[in-house]
């Protein structure tokens, strides 16, 4: 009788253990499938933006097209931010997104030149171990929010300074970026933390100069 109980307990324990293992395996498989779907969707969105940019170049002064392009870029950024940070595929998509940002930045520069618009641009370089980058991100969001309410046009592009990617390397050489945080405001570099008042004044001063012209 005692032996039967021991066998029954052992069998029950084994069943619980195996059930937990199977459930864990099923859960991991489900998460992997969800991640794969998210990666596929993000990759598709990236390709879509590329086509949209090519079409937009045919009529660069059509602001409705530009608005759609910008909204889609923001959506792609949100999707990529939800992916695992150190995963190979997510890093690959991060590089693709970096290219889309650079193309959008170039498109805005053309827009200002050819269409008499006054978009101000900020390139924001951050890194993983940067102690002031989170604070700089808050400053950028706050200042952009203030200027948006005033109807001012500011485009911010964020780049991982540690990303092993030649376009980032070339940008860092071009603007002599050797620390983070770093900003390139309307093609002028500012190394180190820039306060909210400093950034607001920089952008406001440029808007004043544009209105004088």
Secondary structure, 3 states (H helix, E strand, C coil): CHHHHHHHHHHHHHHHHHHHHHHHHHHHHHHHHHHHHHHHHHHHHHHHHHHHHHHHHHHCCCHHHHHHHHHHHHHHHHHHHCCCCCCHHHHHHHHHHHHHHHHHHHHHHHHHHHHCCCCEEEEEEECCCCCCHHHHHHHHHHHHHHHHHCCCCEEEEEEECCCCCHHHHHHHHHCCCCCCCEEEECCEEEECCCCHHHHHHHHHHHHHHHHHC
